[in-house]
Protein backbone atom coordinates (compact mmCIF):
# COMPACT_ATOMS: atom_id res chain seq x y z
CA UNK A 1 0.00 0.00 0.00
CA UNK A 2 1.44 3.38 -0.91
CA UNK A 3 2.14 5.98 1.71
CA UNK A 4 -0.57 8.31 0.36
CA UNK A 5 -3.19 5.55 0.42
CA UNK A 6 -2.20 4.59 3.93
CA UNK A 7 -2.48 8.19 5.11
CA UNK A 8 -5.91 8.44 3.45
CA UNK A 9 -7.17 5.31 5.19
CA UNK A 10 -5.71 6.19 8.59
CA UNK A 11 -6.06 9.98 8.67
CA UNK A 12 -8.53 11.03 5.97
CA UNK A 13 -8.55 12.95 2.71
CA UNK A 14 -6.89 16.15 3.96
CA UNK A 15 -3.89 14.23 5.32
CA UNK A 16 -3.48 12.40 2.00
CA UNK A 17 -3.67 15.56 -0.11
CA UNK A 18 -1.43 17.90 1.86
CA UNK A 19 2.02 17.35 3.32
CA UNK A 20 2.69 17.89 6.98
CA UNK A 21 5.05 20.70 7.98
CA UNK A 22 8.64 19.53 7.81
CA UNK A 23 11.04 19.77 10.69
CA UNK A 24 14.50 21.28 10.44
CA UNK A 25 15.95 24.57 9.37
CA UNK A 26 14.63 26.34 6.30
CA UNK A 27 16.85 26.12 3.21
CA UNK A 28 19.80 28.49 3.26
CA UNK A 29 19.81 28.94 -0.50
CA UNK A 30 16.71 30.72 -1.78
CA UNK A 31 15.91 31.45 -5.41
CA UNK A 32 17.57 34.86 -5.44
CA UNK A 33 20.73 33.53 -3.75
CA UNK A 34 20.85 30.66 -6.24
CA UNK A 35 20.53 33.13 -9.12
CA UNK A 36 23.47 35.13 -7.75
CA UNK A 37 25.50 31.93 -7.47
CA UNK A 38 24.75 30.99 -11.08
CA UNK A 39 25.62 34.49 -12.28
CA UNK A 40 28.89 34.35 -10.37
CA UNK A 41 29.74 30.91 -11.76
CA UNK A 42 29.09 32.16 -15.30
CA UNK A 43 31.27 35.25 -14.84
CA UNK A 44 35.00 35.51 -15.41
CA UNK A 45 37.08 34.20 -12.51
CA UNK A 46 39.47 36.48 -10.62
CA UNK A 47 42.56 37.58 -12.56
CA UNK A 48 44.90 35.11 -10.89
CA UNK A 49 42.64 32.12 -11.72
CA UNK A 50 41.85 30.33 -14.97
CA UNK A 51 38.48 29.01 -13.77
CA UNK A 52 36.12 28.99 -10.83
CA UNK A 53 36.45 26.21 -8.28
CA UNK A 54 33.64 25.24 -5.94
CA UNK A 55 35.64 26.47 -2.96
CA UNK A 56 36.41 29.77 -4.67
CA UNK A 57 32.72 30.26 -5.54
CA UNK A 58 31.75 29.57 -1.90
CA UNK A 59 34.36 32.03 -0.61
CA UNK A 60 33.27 34.69 -3.08
CA UNK A 61 29.59 34.31 -2.15
CA UNK A 62 30.52 34.99 1.48
CA UNK A 63 32.89 37.83 0.53
CA UNK A 64 30.17 39.53 -1.52
CA UNK A 65 27.76 39.23 1.42
CA UNK A 66 25.19 37.06 -0.35
CA UNK A 67 25.35 34.45 2.46
CA UNK A 68 26.90 34.25 5.93
CA UNK A 69 28.45 30.87 5.18
CA UNK A 70 28.21 28.21 2.50
CA UNK A 71 30.14 25.02 1.82
CA UNK A 72 31.65 24.00 -1.46
CA UNK A 73 29.43 20.89 -1.30
CA UNK A 74 26.31 23.07 -1.19
CA UNK A 75 27.63 25.08 -4.15
CA UNK A 76 28.15 21.81 -6.04
CA UNK A 77 24.65 20.56 -5.25
CA UNK A 78 22.96 23.78 -6.31
CA UNK A 79 24.93 24.11 -9.54
CA UNK A 80 24.40 20.45 -10.37
CA UNK A 81 20.66 20.88 -9.91
CA UNK A 82 20.70 23.94 -12.16
CA UNK A 83 22.66 22.19 -14.92
CA UNK A 84 20.33 19.17 -14.87
CA UNK A 85 16.81 20.61 -14.49
CA UNK A 86 15.14 17.36 -15.55
CA UNK A 87 16.27 15.60 -12.39
C-alpha positions in Angstrom: 0.0 0.0 0.0 1.4 3.4 -0.9 2.1 6.0 1.7 -0.6 8.3 0.4 -3.2 5.6 0.4 -2.2 4.6 3.9 -2.5 8.2 5.1 -5.9 8.4 3.4 -7.2 5.3 5.2 -5.7 6.2 8.6 -6.1 10.0 8.7 -8.5 11.0 6.0 -8.5 12.9 2.7 -6.9 16.2 4.0 -3.9 14.2 5.3 -3.5 12.4 2.0 -3.7 15.6 -0.1 -1.4 17.9 1.9 2.0 17.4 3.3 2.7 17.9 7.0 5.1 20.7 8.0 8.6 19.5 7.8 11.0 19.8 10.7 14.5 21.3 10.4 16.0 24.6 9.4 14.6 26.3 6.3 16.9 26.1 3.2 19.8 28.5 3.3 19.8 28.9 -0.5 16.7 30.7 -1.8 15.9 31.4 -5.4 17.6 34.9 -5.4 20.7 33.5 -3.8 20.9 30.7 -6.2 20.5 33.1 -9.1 23.5 35.1 -7.7 25.5 31.9 -7.5 24.8 31.0 -11.1 25.6 34.5 -12.3 28.9 34.4 -10.4 29.7 30.9 -11.8 29.1 32.2 -15.3 31.3 35.2 -14.8 35.0 35.5 -15.4 37.1 34.2 -12.5 39.5 36.5 -10.6 42.6 37.6 -12.6 44.9 35.1 -10.9 42.6 32.1 -11.7 41.9 30.3 -15.0 38.5 29.0 -13.8 36.1 29.0 -10.8 36.4 26.2 -8.3 33.6 25.2 -5.9 35.6 26.5 -3.0 36.4 29.8 -4.7 32.7 30.3 -5.5 31.8 29.6 -1.9 34.4 32.0 -0.6 33.3 34.7 -3.1 29.6 34.3 -2.1 30.5 35.0 1.5 32.9 37.8 0.5 30.2 39.5 -1.5 27.8 39.2 1.4 25.2 37.1 -0.3 25.3 34.4 2.5 26.9 34.3 5.9 28.4 30.9 5.2 28.2 28.2 2.5 30.1 25.0 1.8 31.6 24.0 -1.5 29.4 20.9 -1.3 26.3 23.1 -1.2 27.6 25.1 -4.1 28.1 21.8 -6.0 24.6 20.6 -5.2 23.0 23.8 -6.3 24.9 24.1 -9.5 24.4 20.4 -10.4 20.7 20.9 -9.9 20.7 23.9 -12.2 22.7 22.2 -14.9 20.3 19.2 -14.9 16.8 20.6 -14.5 15.1 17.4 -15.6 16.3 15.6 -12.4 
